[in-house]
């Protein structure tokens, strides 16, 4: 179980702190698929970083009763001057996984061919996304955090991603943030809406979508 | 498929230690690859570079018949002096601004700000140490240098200088996240501290008043201690390792407080 209680997060600006999250509560149980909707700038990525533990909240408590992934399909956790394989080795070492066991999977899945031995900075953005997704499937988590951009690569690669994530790992919890209702509709069992720093919970998806369609854009003003 | 159990709840101290070692090791290997690559001599640069520095300085001082206030051979003098400078001076230089290019790594929860500093410090310390030891063996082998009189004392002094460099490194590395001034001021400071650090003279050769002032600097105690271990009876060393340890403790404390502070505010990219 993941439990967030009274999470507040401020960011400094020249005009004083901006409160991006203002008392967010959230509970995610094993196997649940939770969608979090929010407009651009509503604080979705901030929330997902806080849940992942990459960043700390200004106040409030986060309890992780299961292992939680880093924000998934995220391409930035790479060192551009390292090759794709070296990046795999690095991430595998961090999580205590033997990289050699997974090189074949990453090679097959990412379809990068000889480019796995080239520096990541020579990749196209689609190639990077494929590598990122392949590497994130190497480490097994109880809960996957998915930040928007799962629609990587072309249609057939997208299908492979869906298969890995939602069919082979159907028993894992997932928290998916997006500004599109469609993606949440397809993959989530319930949804919450992030608006004006608050996270609003709903019993069913339609109620969430209804609320979301009327949610105001983020104010982005200093307190 | 079993899930990675590391992040469940609050791990025990021994488990945390294991994770930290793993992360620092991964960062260290990655650092070697990004810094030295797989081209030409690769990671050998780690200690070849400081060796070239030390050899160059040794050559210049020898050619100029540098005055250092003792009867020691210049090679011995330069090796002990310049190696210790490399040790404590390169560590902060590698830590200042170390975080910005590595912000994306913080997406992995187990990677902490301190780990990024530690990986760089260990690498820098290893490079300087290998260089110092290798050159010592080389000069001893060709007869330009007597073996150290007390190897343990040399090692102890070396570790104290390393501790000083590491605490200063983390302190300045963390501080440089808060203020760009640190990067700007560290370079002139390091440059100006070099002639004062005891690398190029023995404290004993200075007038009384100058000795008192120069011994306010912490690293000079480590240098003198290393030299006494090396040359023992042939020089009069001035040091107070308790004073240096106090400095190191203070620096370490401030460094950890600053690191903790920026860990709370840093935003992964």
Interface residues (C-beta under 8 A of the other chain):
Chain A: X11 X12 X49 X52 X53 X54 X55 X56 X64 X65 X66 X67 X68 X70 X71 X74 X76 X77 X78 X79 X81 X82 X86 X89 X90 X91 X93 X94 X95 X96 X97 X139 X140 X141 X142 X172
Chain B: X1 X2 X3 X4 X5 X6 X7 X8 X9 X19 X22 X23 X25 X26 X29 X30 X33 X34 X37 X104 X105 X106 X107 X108 X109 X110 X111 X263 X264 X265 X266 X267 X268 X269
